[in-house]
Amino acid sequence: MRHICHLRLFFCVFALSALAVGCTTSRVIENTRVPEIVIDEYGGISVNGKPTRLGRVTSSVKAAGFTRDQEVNILIPENPDRKLMRAVSGELVAGGYTRTVFVTNRKASAVIPKAAK
């Protein structure tokens, strides 16, 4: 009963907020650690900081304790090797890991102008 009340409250709040400010979408990533797989600029692959090679990525991810229903993030360099990206994601999909996401490091900077006197 409590669960149903929480769901009703959620939908009421959602509907009101959608009417007030328009619809926006977002998602919550659950049960994930970021990033799990890193492909470096030289084509090296590591899983949780431990080097691995193509053909062993799925077994390394499995050994690290990731489940097949989990989102697996793959950190790629600024200019990635697309062929290697396809090979890694293909290996993961063949191993049952269908929720793979490629991510990059983003850098942000801000310049604060001096106040006029």
C-alpha positions in Angstrom: 0.0 0.0 0.0 2.8 2.4 0.9 4.5 1.7 -2.4 1.4 2.6 -4.3 1.0 5.9 -2.4 4.6 6.8 -3.2 4.0 6.0 -6.9 0.9 8.2 -7.0 2.7 11.0 -5.3 5.6 10.7 -7.8 3.2 10.9 -10.8 1.3 13.8 -9.3 4.5 15.8 -8.7 5.8 14.8 -12.2 2.6 15.9 -13.9 2.6 19.2 -12.0 6.2 19.9 -12.8 5.7 19.0 -16.5 2.8 21.5 -16.7 4.7 24.2 -14.9 8.1 24.1 -16.7 7.6 21.8 -19.7 8.8 18.3 -20.1 12.4 17.3 -19.6 13.9 13.9 -19.6 16.7 12.5 -17.5 17.8 9.1 -16.3 19.3 7.6 -13.2 22.2 5.3 -13.7 22.1 2.6 -11.1 24.6 0.0 -10.1 27.5 1.4 -12.0 31.0 2.6 -11.4 32.5 5.1 -13.8 34.5 4.5 -15.9 35.0 0.7 -15.8 36.9 0.3 -19.1 39.5 2.7 -20.4 40.8 2.8 -23.9 43.9 5.0 -24.0 45.2 7.1 -26.9 47.7 4.3 -27.8 45.0 1.6 -28.0 45.7 0.1 -24.6 42.7 -1.3 -22.8 42.2 -1.6 -19.0 39.4 -2.7 -16.8 39.3 -1.1 -13.4 42.9 0.0 -13.8 44.1 -3.5 -14.7 45.5 -3.9 -18.3 43.7 -6.4 -20.5 43.7 -7.1 -24.2 41.1 -7.4 -26.9 39.6 -10.9 -26.7 39.8 -10.8 -22.8 37.7 -7.7 -22.2 34.5 -9.6 -21.4 36.2 -12.0 -19.0 38.0 -9.1 -17.3 34.7 -7.3 -16.8 33.0 -10.5 -15.5 36.0 -11.1 -13.2 35.7 -7.5 -11.9 32.2 -8.4 -10.7 30.0 -6.5 -13.3 26.6 -8.1 -14.1 25.2 -8.3 -17.6 22.3 -6.0 -16.7 24.7 -3.3 -15.6 25.7 -0.2 -17.7 29.3 -0.5 -18.6 31.0 2.8 -19.3 34.0 2.9 -21.7 36.3 6.0 -21.4 37.7 6.9 -24.8 40.4 9.4 -25.7 39.8 12.7 -27.6 40.6 11.1 -30.9 39.5 7.5 -30.5 40.2 4.5 -32.7 36.7 3.7 -34.0 37.7 0.2 -35.1 38.9 -0.6 -31.6 35.7 0.9 -30.1 33.6 -1.4 -32.3 35.7 -4.4 -31.4 35.4 -3.8 -27.7 31.7 -3.1 -27.7 31.1 -6.1 -30.0 33.0 -8.3 -27.7 30.9 -7.1 -24.7 27.6 -7.5 -26.6 28.6 -11.0 -27.6 29.3 -11.7 -23.9 25.9 -10.5 -22.9 26.8 -6.9 -21.8 24.3 -5.0 -23.9 24.4 -1.7 -22.0 27.7 -0.1 -23.1 28.2 3.6 -23.2 31.3 5.5 -24.6 32.3 8.5 -22.5 35.0 11.1 -22.9 36.7 13.4 -20.4 35.3 16.8 -20.7 37.1 19.8 -19.5 35.5 23.1 -18.6 37.0 26.4 -17.8 35.6 29.8 -16.9 37.0 33.3 -17.2 35.8 35.8 -14.6 36.3 39.3 -15.8 37.6 41.9 -13.4 34.9 44.2 -12.0 34.8 47.7 -13.5 35.7 50.4 -11.1 
